[in-house]
Amino acid sequence: MERFEKIMELVKDLIKGQFTGYLKINFSQGGISRVEKFEEVLKK
């Protein structure tokens, strides 16, 4: 449950910072095993 709360805080921070990318969350045996963040580096 602690990991889920950390992820929700991350999402809230990304929304506030106008994040332009996506999150990839991998689950393993019912739990969160990995969280990856991809963000656009160059904007036109």
C-alpha positions in Angstrom: 0.0 0.0 0.0 2.9 2.3 0.7 4.1 2.0 -2.9 0.7 2.9 -4.2 0.6 6.0 -2.1 4.1 7.0 -3.4 2.9 6.6 -7.0 -0.2 8.7 -6.3 2.0 11.5 -4.9 4.2 11.2 -8.0 1.2 11.5 -10.3 -0.1 14.5 -8.4 3.4 16.2 -8.7 3.5 15.5 -12.4 0.1 17.0 -13.0 1.1 20.2 -11.2 4.3 20.4 -13.3 2.4 20.0 -16.6 4.1 16.6 -17.4 4.1 15.7 -21.1 4.8 12.0 -21.3 3.6 8.8 -19.9 4.1 6.4 -17.0 4.5 2.7 -17.3 3.7 0.6 -14.3 4.7 -3.1 -14.2 3.0 -5.5 -11.8 4.5 -8.8 -10.6 2.6 -11.3 -8.5 0.0 -8.8 -7.5 2.4 -6.0 -6.5 4.1 -3.1 -8.2 7.5 -4.2 -9.4 8.6 -1.2 -11.5 7.6 2.3 -12.4 9.0 4.0 -15.5 8.6 7.7 -16.5 9.0 8.8 -20.0 9.0 12.5 -20.8 9.3 14.5 -23.9 12.6 16.4 -23.8 12.2 18.8 -26.7 9.0 20.7 -27.3 8.3 22.8 -30.4 
